[in-house]
Amino acid sequence: MKLLRVGAKGAEKPAILHTDGSVRDLSAVVTDIAGDVLTPEGLDKLAGVDVSSLPVLDGNQRIGPCVGNVGKFICIGLNYADHAAESNMPIPKEPIIFMKATSAIIGPNDDVIIPKNSDKPDWEVELGIVIGKPGVYIEQADAMDHVAGYCLINDVSERTFQMDRGGTWDKGKGSDTFGPIGPWVVTKDEVPDPQNLNLWLEVDGKRYQNGNTRTMIFDVKTIVSYVSQFMSLQPGDIISTGTPPGVGMGIKPEPVWLKPGNVMRLGIDGLGEQTQNVKAWNA
């Protein structure tokens, strides 16, 4: 299943993508794509729905964030060996965890706003894990039981805030609009091997990132198990799993930073695409 949320900001309707390409209204079945709807029981209920009988929604409506009311937006840093190399950082011995503010979350095609005092805004295409079954201290052998599905994420970053302003990475990751997610949650039954997905990102038509999840240092099951050793995971939590090489910070001979007027376009095999216009603060 491909689950999404459509409509104006704050008034999104739950929906499902039909096999014929139409967007069907799930409002009579569930109130949102969030929380308990993403548990195994909730997804089983949706799997039993006759999608062809649901009302068709306007396919030109705004697509909102694919998960509503996200409790935790967890990120894994330096999780691709080739990205660690371009960043001149050692390969982590354990997953690096940081948090992205849930207030950063926007729809997949909403505008990305460069914050005040920013001088090094950057991009990062990432595979997102959407948690379904809650748990804590999850064994690796059981980790996939806790995954509802996957989504596309742009982990927009501000490198000066992240690297040069003291403290943790969170400062450079949590600005408003820095978390486009979607267009949809793809349930795990449609992603048989999350460790063999091509992912890419372009700025103004130039492809900067072109990677594959097989070069992840820590795979999906390892990440889910590891994160659960430090915090419980709840339905609708999102884990962003790191980015392949080609971020602006790593471009040689000079880094390339986002600027107003840029257009970012990104995608992952089977998980859809995003397009964001980059704008200045208060522009």
DRENPA-3360 file (N, C-alpha, C; in nm, 2 decimals, always signed):
BEGIN
1 = MKLLRVGA = +0.08/-0.12/+0.00/+0.00/+0.00/+0.00/+0.09/+0.12/+0.00 ~ +0.04/+0.23/-0.06/+0.10/+0.36/-0.06/+0.00/+0.45/+0.00 ~ +0.03/+0.50/+0.13/-0.06/+0.58/+0.21/-0.01/+0.72/+0.21 ~ -0.10/+0.82/+0.19/-0.06/+0.96/+0.19/-0.16/+1.05/+0.25 ~ -0.13/+1.17/+0.26/-0.22/+1.27/+0.32/-0.23/+1.39/+0.22 ~ -0.35/+1.43/+0.19/-0.36/+1.54/+0.09/-0.45/+1.65/+0.14 ~ -0.43/+1.77/+0.09/-0.50/+1.89/+0.13/-0.42/+2.00/+0.19 ~ -0.48/+2.10/+0.23/-0.42/+2.22/+0.28/-0.34/+2.19/+0.41;
9 = KGAEKPAI = -0.24/+2.26/+0.44/-0.16/+2.24/+0.56/-0.25/+2.24/+0.69 ~ -0.24/+2.14/+0.77/-0.32/+2.13/+0.89/-0.46/+2.07/+0.87 ~ -0.50/+2.05/+0.74/-0.63/+2.00/+0.71/-0.62/+1.88/+0.61 ~ -0.51/+1.81/+0.62/-0.49/+1.70/+0.52/-0.59/+1.58/+0.55 ~ -0.63/+1.52/+0.44/-0.71/+1.40/+0.45/-0.63/+1.27/+0.43 ~ -0.66/+1.17/+0.51/-0.59/+1.04/+0.48/-0.63/+0.98/+0.35 ~ -0.54/+0.92/+0.28/-0.57/+0.87/+0.14/-0.48/+0.76/+0.11 ~ -0.51/+0.69/+0.00/-0.44/+0.57/-0.05/-0.42/+0.59/-0.20;
17 = LHTDGSVR = -0.31/+0.55/-0.25/-0.29/+0.55/-0.39/-0.34/+0.42/-0.45 ~ -0.44/+0.43/-0.54/-0.49/+0.31/-0.61/-0.39/+0.26/-0.71 ~ -0.41/+0.14/-0.75/-0.32/+0.08/-0.86/-0.34/+0.15/-0.99 ~ -0.46/+0.22/-1.01/-0.48/+0.29/-1.14/-0.42/+0.43/-1.14 ~ -0.35/+0.46/-1.03/-0.29/+0.60/-1.02/-0.37/+0.70/-0.95 ~ -0.50/+0.67/-0.92/-0.59/+0.77/-0.86/-0.56/+0.77/-0.71 ~ -0.59/+0.89/-0.65/-0.58/+0.90/-0.50/-0.72/+0.89/-0.44 ~ -0.73/+0.79/-0.35/-0.87/+0.76/-0.29/-0.87/+0.81/-0.15;
25 = DLSAVVTD = -0.99/+0.85/-0.11/-1.01/+0.91/+0.02/-1.04/+0.80/+0.13 ~ -0.96/+0.81/+0.23/-0.97/+0.71/+0.34/-1.04/+0.77/+0.46 ~ -1.10/+0.89/+0.45/-1.16/+0.96/+0.56/-1.27/+0.88/+0.63 ~ -1.34/+0.79/+0.56/-1.45/+0.72/+0.62/-1.39/+0.59/+0.69 ~ -1.26/+0.56/+0.67/-1.21/+0.44/+0.73/-1.12/+0.48/+0.85 ~ -1.03/+0.58/+0.83/-0.94/+0.63/+0.94/-0.94/+0.78/+0.95 ~ -0.90/+0.83/+1.06/-0.90/+0.98/+1.07/-0.77/+1.04/+1.02 ~ -0.66/+0.96/+1.02/-0.53/+1.01/+0.97/-0.44/+0.90/+0.94;
33 = IAGDVLTP = -0.33/+0.92/+0.87/-0.22/+0.83/+0.86/-0.13/+0.86/+0.97 ~ -0.15/+0.80/+1.08/-0.07/+0.84/+1.20/-0.10/+0.73/+1.31 ~ -0.01/+0.73/+1.41/-0.03/+0.65/+1.53/-0.07/+0.50/+1.50 ~ -0.18/+0.47/+1.57/-0.23/+0.33/+1.56/-0.27/+0.28/+1.42 ~ -0.29/+0.37/+1.33/-0.32/+0.33/+1.19/-0.20/+0.26/+1.13 ~ -0.08/+0.29/+1.18/+0.04/+0.23/+1.13/+0.09/+0.10/+1.20 ~ +0.01/+0.06/+1.30/+0.05/-0.06/+1.37/+0.01/-0.18/+1.28 ~ +0.06/-0.30/+1.30/+0.02/-0.41/+1.22/-0.13/-0.43/+1.21;
41 = EGLDKLAG = -0.20/-0.41/+1.32/-0.35/-0.42/+1.32/-0.41/-0.32/+1.24 ~ -0.36/-0.19/+1.25/-0.41/-0.09/+1.17/-0.39/-0.11/+1.02 ~ -0.27/-0.15/+0.98/-0.24/-0.18/+0.84/-0.32/-0.30/+0.79 ~ -0.35/-0.40/+0.87/-0.43/-0.51/+0.83/-0.57/-0.46/+0.80 ~ -0.62/-0.37/+0.88/-0.76/-0.31/+0.85/-0.76/-0.24/+0.72 ~ -0.66/-0.16/+0.69/-0.65/-0.09/+0.56/-0.64/-0.19/+0.44 ~ -0.56/-0.30/+0.46/-0.54/-0.39/+0.36/-0.67/-0.46/+0.32 ~ -0.77/-0.46/+0.41/-0.90/-0.52/+0.38/-1.00/-0.43/+0.31;
49 = VDVSSLPV = -0.96/-0.31/+0.29/-1.05/-0.21/+0.23/-1.05/-0.23/+0.08 ~ -1.17/-0.22/+0.02/-1.19/-0.22/-0.13/-1.16/-0.08/-0.18 ~ -1.03/-0.06/-0.22/-0.99/+0.07/-0.26/-1.07/+0.13/-0.38 ~ -1.11/+0.04/-0.47/-1.18/+0.09/-0.58/-1.32/+0.14/-0.55 ~ -1.37/+0.12/-0.43/-1.50/+0.17/-0.39/-1.49/+0.30/-0.32 ~ -1.36/+0.35/-0.29/-1.34/+0.47/-0.21/-1.36/+0.59/-0.31 ~ -1.40/+0.71/-0.26/-1.41/+0.83/-0.34/-1.28/+0.87/-0.40 ~ -1.28/+0.92/-0.52/-1.16/+0.97/-0.58/-1.13/+1.12/-0.54;
57 = LDGNQRIG = -1.01/+1.15/-0.50/-0.98/+1.28/-0.46/-0.91/+1.35/-0.58 ~ -0.91/+1.48/-0.58/-0.85/+1.56/-0.68/-0.70/+1.53/-0.68 ~ -0.64/+1.48/-0.79/-0.50/+1.45/-0.79/-0.41/+1.57/-0.80 ~ -0.47/+1.69/-0.81/-0.38/+1.81/-0.82/-0.37/+1.88/-0.68 ~ -0.43/+1.82/-0.58/-0.42/+1.88/-0.45/-0.28/+1.87/-0.39 ~ -0.25/+1.96/-0.30/-0.12/+1.95/-0.23/-0.11/+1.82/-0.16 ~ +0.01/+1.76/-0.16/+0.04/+1.64/-0.09/+0.11/+1.68/+0.04 ~ +0.05/+1.64/+0.15/+0.11/+1.68/+0.28/+0.21/+1.58/+0.33;
65 = PCVGNVGK = +0.27/+1.60/+0.45/+0.36/+1.50/+0.50/+0.29/+1.37/+0.51 ~ +0.36/+1.26/+0.48/+0.30/+1.13/+0.46/+0.26/+1.07/+0.60 ~ +0.31/+1.12/+0.71/+0.27/+1.07/+0.84/+0.23/+1.19/+0.92 ~ +0.11/+1.18/+0.99/+0.07/+1.29/+1.07/+0.11/+1.27/+1.22 ~ +0.12/+1.38/+1.29/+0.14/+1.38/+1.44/+0.26/+1.29/+1.47 ~ +0.37/+1.32/+1.40/+0.49/+1.24/+1.43/+0.54/+1.27/+1.57 ~ +0.57/+1.16/+1.65/+0.62/+1.18/+1.78/+0.76/+1.21/+1.79 ~ +0.84/+1.13/+1.72/+0.99/+1.15/+1.72/+1.04/+1.14/+1.57;
73 = FICIGLNY = +1.13/+1.23/+1.54/+1.20/+1.24/+1.41/+1.34/+1.21/+1.44 ~ +1.39/+1.09/+1.43/+1.52/+1.04/+1.47/+1.61/+1.03/+1.34 ~ +1.73/+1.07/+1.35/+1.82/+1.06/+1.24/+1.95/+0.99/+1.27 ~ +2.00/+0.92/+1.17/+2.13/+0.85/+1.18/+2.23/+0.93/+1.09 ~ +2.35/+0.96/+1.15/+2.45/+1.04/+1.08/+2.56/+0.96/+1.03 ~ +2.62/+1.00/+0.92/+2.73/+0.94/+0.86/+2.71/+0.79/+0.84 ~ +2.60/+0.75/+0.78/+2.57/+0.61/+0.77/+2.60/+0.54/+0.64 ~ +2.66/+0.62/+0.55/+2.71/+0.56/+0.42/+2.86/+0.58/+0.42;
81 = ADHAAESN = +2.93/+0.47/+0.39/+3.08/+0.47/+0.40/+3.13/+0.57/+0.30 ~ +3.07/+0.59/+0.18/+3.12/+0.68/+0.09/+3.09/+0.83/+0.13 ~ +2.99/+0.85/+0.20/+2.96/+0.99/+0.25/+3.05/+1.02/+0.36 ~ +3.08/+0.93/+0.45/+3.18/+0.95/+0.56/+3.31/+0.99/+0.50 ~ +3.35/+0.93/+0.39/+3.48/+0.96/+0.33/+3.48/+1.10/+0.27 ~ +3.37/+1.14/+0.20/+3.37/+1.27/+0.15/+3.36/+1.38/+0.25 ~ +3.32/+1.34/+0.37/+3.31/+1.44/+0.49/+3.44/+1.44/+0.57 ~ +3.54/+1.36/+0.53/+3.66/+1.34/+0.60/+3.64/+1.31/+0.74;
89 = MPIPKEPI = +3.55/+1.22/+0.77/+3.52/+1.17/+0.90/+3.53/+1.02/+0.90 ~ +3.58/+0.96/+1.02/+3.59/+0.82/+1.03/+3.46/+0.75/+1.02 ~ +3.46/+0.62/+0.98/+3.34/+0.54/+0.98/+3.30/+0.52/+1.12 ~ +3.17/+0.55/+1.16/+3.13/+0.53/+1.30/+3.14/+0.38/+1.34 ~ +3.18/+0.36/+1.46/+3.17/+0.23/+1.52/+3.04/+0.19/+1.57 ~ +2.96/+0.29/+1.60/+2.82/+0.27/+1.64/+2.74/+0.37/+1.57 ~ +2.61/+0.35/+1.54/+2.53/+0.45/+1.48/+2.53/+0.59/+1.56 ~ +2.54/+0.70/+1.48/+2.53/+0.83/+1.54/+2.38/+0.87/+1.54;
97 = IFMKATSA = +2.33/+0.90/+1.65/+2.19/+0.94/+1.66/+2.18/+1.09/+1.69 ~ +2.09/+1.16/+1.61/+2.05/+1.29/+1.65/+1.90/+1.31/+1.62 ~ +1.84/+1.42/+1.67/+1.70/+1.44/+1.65/+1.68/+1.56/+1.56 ~ +1.57/+1.54/+1.48/+1.53/+1.65/+1.39/+1.40/+1.70/+1.45 ~ +1.38/+1.83/+1.46/+1.25/+1.88/+1.52/+1.13/+1.84/+1.44 ~ +1.03/+1.80/+1.51/+0.91/+1.76/+1.43/+0.84/+1.88/+1.36 ~ +0.87/+2.00/+1.42/+0.82/+2.13/+1.35/+0.89/+2.15/+1.22 ~ +1.00/+2.08/+1.19/+1.06/+2.09/+1.06/+0.99/+2.02/+0.95;
105 = IIGPNDDV = +0.89/+1.93/+0.98/+0.82/+1.85/+0.89/+0.73/+1.93/+0.79 ~ +0.75/+1.90/+0.66/+0.66/+1.96/+0.56/+0.63/+1.86/+0.46 ~ +0.54/+1.89/+0.37/+0.50/+1.80/+0.26/+0.62/+1.79/+0.16 ~ +0.61/+1.69/+0.07/+0.72/+1.66/-0.01/+0.75/+1.77/-0.12 ~ +0.65/+1.85/-0.15/+0.67/+1.95/-0.25/+0.65/+2.09/-0.20 ~ +0.65/+2.11/-0.07/+0.64/+2.24/-0.01/+0.77/+2.31/-0.02 ~ +0.77/+2.45/-0.01/+0.89/+2.53/-0.02/+0.98/+2.50/+0.10 ~ +1.11/+2.50/+0.07/+1.21/+2.50/+0.18/+1.26/+2.64/+0.20;
113 = IIPKNSDK = +1.26/+2.69/+0.32/+1.30/+2.82/+0.35/+1.43/+2.83/+0.42 ~ +1.53/+2.90/+0.36/+1.66/+2.92/+0.42/+1.64/+3.01/+0.54 ~ +1.69/+2.96/+0.66/+1.66/+3.04/+0.78/+1.75/+3.17/+0.79 ~ +1.72/+3.25/+0.88/+1.80/+3.37/+0.91/+1.94/+3.33/+0.95 ~ +2.04/+3.41/+0.91/+2.18/+3.39/+0.95/+2.24/+3.26/+0.89 ~ +2.17/+3.21/+0.79/+2.23/+3.09/+0.73/+2.33/+3.12/+0.62 ~ +2.44/+3.05/+0.61/+2.53/+3.07/+0.50/+2.58/+2.94/+0.44 ~ +2.53/+2.82/+0.49/+2.57/+2.70/+0.43/+2.46/+2.60/+0.43;
121 = PDWEVELG = +2.35/+2.63/+0.37/+2.23/+2.54/+0.36/+2.26/+2.43/+0.26 ~ +2.23/+2.30/+0.30/+2.27/+2.18/+0.22/+2.15/+2.09/+0.21 ~ +2.17/+1.98/+0.13/+2.07/+1.88/+0.10/+2.11/+1.75/+0.14 ~ +2.02/+1.65/+0.16/+2.05/+1.51/+0.19/+1.93/+1.43/+0.16 ~ +1.94/+1.35/+0.05/+1.83/+1.25/+0.03/+1.85/+1.13/+0.12 ~ +1.74/+1.08/+0.18/+1.76/+0.97/+0.27/+1.63/+0.88/+0.27 ~ +1.66/+0.75/+0.30/+1.55/+0.66/+0.32/+1.50/+0.67/+0.47 ~ +1.37/+0.68/+0.48/+1.31/+0.70/+0.61/+1.24/+0.57/+0.65;
129 = IVIGKPGV = +1.25/+0.53/+0.77/+1.18/+0.41/+0.83/+1.06/+0.47/+0.91 ~ +0.94/+0.41/+0.88/+0.82/+0.45/+0.96/+0.79/+0.34/+1.05 ~ +0.79/+0.37/+1.18/+0.77/+0.26/+1.28/+0.62/+0.23/+1.29 ~ +0.59/+0.10/+1.31/+0.45/+0.06/+1.32/+0.42/+0.00/+1.46 ~ +0.49/-0.11/+1.49/+0.47/-0.18/+1.61/+0.56/-0.11/+1.72 ~ +0.50/-0.07/+1.83/+0.59/-0.01/+1.93/+0.68/-0.11/+2.00 ~ +0.79/-0.06/+2.06/+0.88/-0.15/+2.12/+1.00/-0.07/+2.18 ~ +1.07/-0.14/+2.27/+1.19/-0.10/+2.33/+1.28/-0.22/+2.35;
137 = YIEQADAM = +1.41/-0.20/+2.35/+1.51/-0.31/+2.36/+1.47/-0.42/+2.26 ~ +1.46/-0.38/+2.13/+1.42/-0.47/+2.03/+1.54/-0.55/+1.98 ~ +1.53/-0.68/+1.97/+1.63/-0.76/+1.91/+1.64/-0.74/+1.76 ~ +1.76/-0.76/+1.71/+1.77/-0.74/+1.56/+1.69/-0.84/+1.49 ~ +1.67/-0.96/+1.54/+1.59/-1.06/+1.47/+1.45/-1.03/+1.46 ~ +1.40/-0.94/+1.55/+1.26/-0.90/+1.56/+1.24/-0.76/+1.50 ~ +1.35/-0.69/+1.46/+1.34/-0.55/+1.43/+1.24/-0.52/+1.31 ~ +1.24/-0.61/+1.21/+1.15/-0.58/+1.09/+1.01/-0.59/+1.13;
145 = DHVAGYCL = +0.97/-0.66/+1.24/+0.83/-0.67/+1.28/+0.78/-0.53/+1.33 ~ +0.87/-0.44/+1.36/+0.83/-0.31/+1.41/+0.83/-0.20/+1.30 ~ +0.86/-0.24/+1.18/+0.86/-0.15/+1.07/+0.73/-0.15/+0.99 ~ +0.66/-0.03/+0.98/+0.54/-0.03/+0.91/+0.57/-0.01/+0.76 ~ +0.67/+0.07/+0.73/+0.70/+0.10/+0.59/+0.81/+0.20/+0.58 ~ +0.82/+0.26/+0.46/+0.94/+0.35/+0.43/+0.89/+0.47/+0.36 ~ +0.97/+0.58/+0.36/+0.93/+0.70/+0.29/+1.06/+0.77/+0.25 ~ +1.04/+0.86/+0.16/+1.15/+0.95/+0.11/+1.16/+1.07/+0.20;
153 = INDVSERT = +1.29/+1.11/+0.23/+1.31/+1.22/+0.32/+1.42/+1.31/+0.26 ~ +1.41/+1.44/+0.27/+1.52/+1.53/+0.24/+1.56/+1.59/+0.37 ~ +1.67/+1.54/+0.42/+1.73/+1.59/+0.55/+1.80/+1.73/+0.52 ~ +1.72/+1.83/+0.50/+1.79/+1.96/+0.48/+1.87/+2.00/+0.60 ~ +1.98/+2.06/+0.58/+2.08/+2.09/+0.68/+2.14/+2.23/+0.67 ~ +2.18/+2.29/+0.78/+2.26/+2.41/+0.77/+2.39/+2.38/+0.84 ~ +2.50/+2.38/+0.76/+2.62/+2.33/+0.81/+2.69/+2.42/+0.91 ~ +2.68/+2.55/+0.90/+2.74/+2.64/+1.00/+2.67/+2.61/+1.13;
161 = FQMDRGGT = +2.53/+2.61/+1.13/+2.46/+2.58/+1.26/+2.50/+2.44/+1.31 ~ +2.52/+2.34/+1.23/+2.55/+2.21/+1.27/+2.69/+2.19/+1.32 ~ +2.79/+2.25/+1.25/+2.93/+2.23/+1.29/+3.00/+2.33/+1.37 ~ +2.96/+2.46/+1.35/+3.04/+2.57/+1.41/+2.97/+2.65/+1.52 ~ +2.85/+2.61/+1.56/+2.78/+2.69/+1.66/+2.78/+2.62/+1.80 ~ +2.86/+2.52/+1.82/+2.86/+2.46/+1.95/+2.75/+2.36/+1.97 ~ +2.77/+2.26/+2.06/+2.67/+2.16/+2.09/+2.65/+2.06/+1.98 ~ +2.53/+2.00/+1.98/+2.50/+1.88/+1.89/+2.46/+1.93/+1.75;
169 = WDKGKGSD = +2.44/+1.83/+1.66/+2.41/+1.85/+1.53/+2.26/+1.91/+1.51 ~ +2.18/+1.89/+1.62/+2.04/+1.93/+1.61/+2.02/+2.07/+1.56 ~ +2.11/+2.16/+1.60/+2.09/+2.30/+1.56/+2.08/+2.32/+1.41 ~ +2.16/+2.24/+1.34/+2.16/+2.25/+1.19/+2.06/+2.17/+1.12 ~ +1.98/+2.10/+1.19/+1.88/+2.01/+1.13/+1.74/+2.04/+1.15 ~ +1.71/+2.13/+1.25/+1.57/+2.14/+1.29/+1.49/+2.26/+1.25 ~ +1.55/+2.35/+1.16/+1.48/+2.47/+1.12/+1.35/+2.43/+1.05 ~ +1.25/+2.52/+1.06/+1.13/+2.50/+0.99/+1.15/+2.47/+0.84;
177 = TFGPIGPW = +1.08/+2.38/+0.79/+1.08/+2.33/+0.65/+1.20/+2.24/+0.62 ~ +1.28/+2.21/+0.72/+1.40/+2.12/+0.69/+1.37/+1.97/+0.69 ~ +1.24/+1.94/+0.69/+1.21/+1.79/+0.69/+1.10/+1.75/+0.60 ~ +1.12/+1.77/+0.47/+1.02/+1.72/+0.37/+1.01/+1.57/+0.38 ~ +0.89/+1.51/+0.40/+0.87/+1.37/+0.40/+0.76/+1.33/+0.31 ~ +0.77/+1.21/+0.24/+0.67/+1.17/+0.15/+0.72/+1.16/+0.00 ~ +0.64/+1.14/-0.09/+0.49/+1.17/-0.09/+0.41/+1.07/-0.02 ~ +0.45/+0.95/+0.00/+0.37/+0.85/+0.07/+0.45/+0.75/+0.15;
185 = VVTKDEVP = +0.38/+0.69/+0.24/+0.44/+0.57/+0.32/+0.42/+0.45/+0.23 ~ +0.52/+0.38/+0.20/+0.51/+0.25/+0.12/+0.53/+0.14/+0.22 ~ +0.42/+0.06/+0.24/+0.43/-0.05/+0.34/+0.54/-0.15/+0.30 ~ +0.59/-0.21/+0.41/+0.72/-0.29/+0.39/+0.70/-0.41/+0.29 ~ +0.57/-0.45/+0.28/+0.55/-0.57/+0.19/+0.58/-0.53/+0.04 ~ +0.58/-0.40/+0.01/+0.61/-0.35/-0.12/+0.76/-0.32/-0.14 ~ +0.84/-0.33/-0.03/+0.98/-0.30/-0.04/+1.06/-0.43/+0.01 ~ +1.07/-0.53/-0.07/+1.13/-0.65/-0.02/+1.27/-0.65/+0.03;
193 = DPQNLNLW = +1.35/-0.55/-0.03/+1.49/-0.54/+0.01/+1.52/-0.39/+0.03 ~ +1.51/-0.34/+0.15/+1.54/-0.19/+0.17/+1.69/-0.16/+0.16 ~ +1.77/-0.27/+0.15/+1.92/-0.25/+0.13/+1.96/-0.26/-0.01 ~ +1.87/-0.24/-0.11/+1.91/-0.23/-0.25/+1.82/-0.13/-0.32 ~ +1.82/-0.01/-0.27/+1.73/+0.10/-0.33/+1.82/+0.21/-0.38 ~ +1.80/+0.25/-0.51/+1.87/+0.36/-0.56/+1.81/+0.49/-0.51 ~ +1.89/+0.59/-0.47/+1.84/+0.72/-0.43/+1.93/+0.83/-0.49 ~ +1.86/+0.94/-0.52/+1.93/+1.05/-0.59/+1.87/+1.18/-0.56;
201 = LEVDGKRY = +1.95/+1.28/-0.59/+1.90/+1.42/-0.57/+1.97/+1.51/-0.67 ~ +1.89/+1.61/-0.72/+1.93/+1.71/-0.82/+1.90/+1.85/-0.77 ~ +1.99/+1.94/-0.80/+1.96/+2.08/-0.78/+1.97/+2.15/-0.91 ~ +1.86/+2.22/-0.95/+1.85/+2.29/-1.08/+1.89/+2.19/-1.19 ~ +1.84/+2.07/-1.18/+1.86/+1.97/-1.29/+2.00/+1.90/-1.29 ~ +2.09/+1.94/-1.20/+2.22/+1.88/-1.19/+2.22/+1.77/-1.08 ~ +2.25/+1.65/-1.12/+2.25/+1.54/-1.02/+2.38/+1.55/-0.94 ~ +2.36/+1.56/-0.81/+2.47/+1.57/-0.71/+2.48/+1.43/-0.64;
209 = QNGNTRTM = +2.37/+1.38/-0.60/+2.37/+1.25/-0.53/+2.31/+1.14/-0.61 ~ +2.38/+1.03/-0.61/+2.34/+0.91/-0.69/+2.39/+0.79/-0.62 ~ +2.32/+0.74/-0.52/+2.37/+0.63/-0.44/+2.28/+0.51/-0.43 ~ +2.31/+0.42/-0.34/+2.23/+0.30/-0.32/+2.24/+0.26/-0.17 ~ +2.13/+0.22/-0.12/+2.12/+0.19/+0.02/+2.21/+0.07/+0.06 ~ +2.27/+0.00/-0.04/+2.35/-0.12/+0.00/+2.49/-0.07/+0.06 ~ +2.52/+0.06/+0.04/+2.64/+0.11/+0.10/+2.62/+0.17/+0.24 ~ +2.50/+0.15/+0.29/+2.48/+0.19/+0.43/+2.57/+0.11/+0.53;
217 = IFDVKTIV = +2.62/+0.17/+0.63/+2.71/+0.10/+0.72/+2.63/+0.02/+0.81 ~ +2.52/+0.07/+0.86/+2.42/+0.00/+0.95/+2.29/-0.01/+0.88 ~ +2.24/-0.13/+0.86/+2.12/-0.16/+0.78/+2.00/-0.13/+0.87 ~ +1.88/-0.14/+0.80/+1.75/-0.11/+0.87/+1.73/-0.18/+1.00 ~ +1.75/-0.31/+1.00/+1.72/-0.39/+1.12/+1.82/-0.35/+1.23 ~ +1.94/-0.32/+1.19/+2.04/-0.28/+1.30/+2.00/-0.15/+1.36 ~ +1.96/-0.05/+1.27/+1.92/+0.08/+1.32/+1.80/+0.07/+1.41 ~ +1.70/+0.00/+1.37/+1.58/-0.01/+1.45/+1.61/-0.07/+1.59;
225 = SYVSQFMS = +1.69/-0.18/+1.59/+1.73/-0.24/+1.72/+1.81/-0.14/+1.80 ~ +1.91/-0.08/+1.74/+2.00/+0.01/+1.81/+1.93/+0.12/+1.87 ~ +1.85/+0.19/+1.79/+1.78/+0.31/+1.85/+1.69/+0.27/+1.97 ~ +1.63/+0.15/+1.96/+1.54/+0.11/+2.07/+1.61/+0.08/+2.20 ~ +1.74/+0.08/+2.20/+1.82/+0.06/+2.32/+1.83/+0.18/+2.40 ~ +1.79/+0.30/+2.34/+1.81/+0.43/+2.40/+1.67/+0.50/+2.42 ~ +1.57/+0.46/+2.35/+1.44/+0.52/+2.36/+1.34/+0.42/+2.31 ~ +1.22/+0.43/+2.36/+1.11/+0.34/+2.30/+1.07/+0.40/+2.17;
233 = LQPGDIIS = +1.03/+0.31/+2.08/+0.98/+0.35/+1.95/+0.83/+0.33/+1.95 ~ +0.76/+0.43/+1.89/+0.62/+0.44/+1.89/+0.56/+0.44/+1.75 ~ +0.44/+0.40/+1.73/+0.38/+0.40/+1.59/+0.38/+0.54/+1.54 ~ +0.43/+0.56/+1.42/+0.44/+0.69/+1.35/+0.57/+0.76/+1.37 ~ +0.66/+0.71/+1.46/+0.80/+0.76/+1.47/+0.87/+0.74/+1.34 ~ +0.96/+0.83/+1.30/+1.03/+0.82/+1.18/+1.18/+0.82/+1.21 ~ +1.25/+0.73/+1.14/+1.40/+0.72/+1.15/+1.45/+0.75/+1.01 ~ +1.53/+0.86/+1.00/+1.60/+0.89/+0.87/+1.74/+0.82/+0.88;
241 = TGTPPGVG = +1.77/+0.75/+0.77/+1.88/+0.65/+0.79/+2.02/+0.70/+0.73 ~ +2.03/+0.82/+0.70/+2.16/+0.87/+0.65/+2.16/+0.89/+0.50 ~ +2.26/+0.96/+0.45/+2.26/+1.00/+0.31/+2.39/+0.95/+0.24 ~ +2.38/+0.92/+0.11/+2.49/+0.89/+0.03/+2.58/+1.01/-0.01 ~ +2.69/+0.99/-0.07/+2.78/+1.11/-0.11/+2.71/+1.20/-0.21 ~ +2.77/+1.32/-0.22/+2.72/+1.42/-0.31/+2.65/+1.54/-0.25 ~ +2.66/+1.55/-0.11/+2.60/+1.66/-0.05/+2.68/+1.79/-0.08 ~ +2.62/+1.90/-0.07/+2.69/+2.03/-0.11/+2.82/+2.05/-0.03;
249 = MGIKPEPV = +2.83/+2.01/+0.09/+2.94/+2.02/+0.18/+3.07/+1.95/+0.12 ~ +3.04/+1.84/+0.05/+3.15/+1.76/+0.00/+3.19/+1.78/-0.14 ~ +3.13/+1.88/-0.21/+3.17/+1.91/-0.35/+3.31/+1.97/-0.35 ~ +3.39/+1.92/-0.45/+3.53/+1.97/-0.47/+3.53/+2.04/-0.60 ~ +3.62/+2.14/-0.62/+3.71/+2.20/-0.51/+3.64/+2.29/-0.41 ~ +3.52/+2.34/-0.44/+3.45/+2.43/-0.35/+3.31/+2.37/-0.32 ~ +3.27/+2.38/-0.19/+3.14/+2.33/-0.16/+3.03/+2.41/-0.23 ~ +2.92/+2.35/-0.25/+2.80/+2.42/-0.32/+2.69/+2.43/-0.21;
257 = WLKPGNVM = +2.64/+2.55/-0.19/+2.53/+2.57/-0.09/+2.40/+2.61/-0.16 ~ +2.29/+2.57/-0.10/+2.16/+2.61/-0.15/+2.14/+2.76/-0.15 ~ +2.07/+2.81/-0.24/+2.04/+2.96/-0.24/+1.90/+2.98/-0.29 ~ +1.84/+3.09/-0.26/+1.70/+3.12/-0.31/+1.69/+3.11/-0.46 ~ +1.59/+3.04/-0.50/+1.57/+3.02/-0.64/+1.60/+2.88/-0.69 ~ +1.68/+2.81/-0.61/+1.72/+2.67/-0.65/+1.59/+2.59/-0.64 ~ +1.59/+2.48/-0.72/+1.49/+2.38/-0.71/+1.56/+2.24/-0.69 ~ +1.52/+2.18/-0.58/+1.57/+2.05/-0.55/+1.46/+1.94/-0.59;
265 = RLGIDGLG = +1.52/+1.84/-0.65/+1.43/+1.72/-0.69/+1.51/+1.60/-0.65 ~ +1.43/+1.50/-0.59/+1.49/+1.38/-0.53/+1.40/+1.27/-0.54 ~ +1.46/+1.15/-0.53/+1.37/+1.03/-0.53/+1.44/+0.90/-0.48 ~ +1.36/+0.80/-0.45/+1.41/+0.67/-0.42/+1.33/+0.57/-0.49 ~ +1.39/+0.46/-0.54/+1.32/+0.35/-0.61/+1.20/+0.31/-0.54 ~ +1.08/+0.32/-0.60/+0.96/+0.27/-0.55/+0.89/+0.36/-0.44 ~ +0.96/+0.47/-0.40/+0.91/+0.55/-0.29/+0.87/+0.69/-0.33 ~ +0.88/+0.71/-0.47/+0.83/+0.84/-0.52/+0.94/+0.94/-0.53;
273 = EQTQNVKA = +0.89/+1.06/-0.56/+0.98/+1.18/-0.58/+0.93/+1.30/-0.50 ~ +1.02/+1.39/-0.48/+0.99/+1.52/-0.42/+1.05/+1.63/-0.51 ~ +0.99/+1.75/-0.50/+1.04/+1.87/-0.56/+1.02/+1.99/-0.47 ~ +1.12/+2.06/-0.43/+1.11/+2.18/-0.34/+1.17/+2.30/-0.41 ~ +1.10/+2.41/-0.40/+1.16/+2.54/-0.44/+1.23/+2.60/-0.31 ~ +1.35/+2.65/-0.33/+1.42/+2.71/-0.21/+1.39/+2.86/-0.21 ~ +1.35/+2.91/-0.10/+1.32/+3.05/-0.08/+1.39/+3.11/+0.04 ~ +1.41/+3.24/+0.04/+1.47/+3.31/+0.15/+1.37/+3.33/+0.26;
281 = WNA = +1.42/+3.35/+0.38/+1.34/+3.38/+0.50/+1.26/+3.51/+0.47 ~ +1.13/+3.50/+0.49/+1.04/+3.62/+0.47/+1.04/+3.67/+0.33 ~ +1.08/+3.59/+0.24/+1.08/+3.63/+0.10/+0.94/+3.63/+0.04;
% end
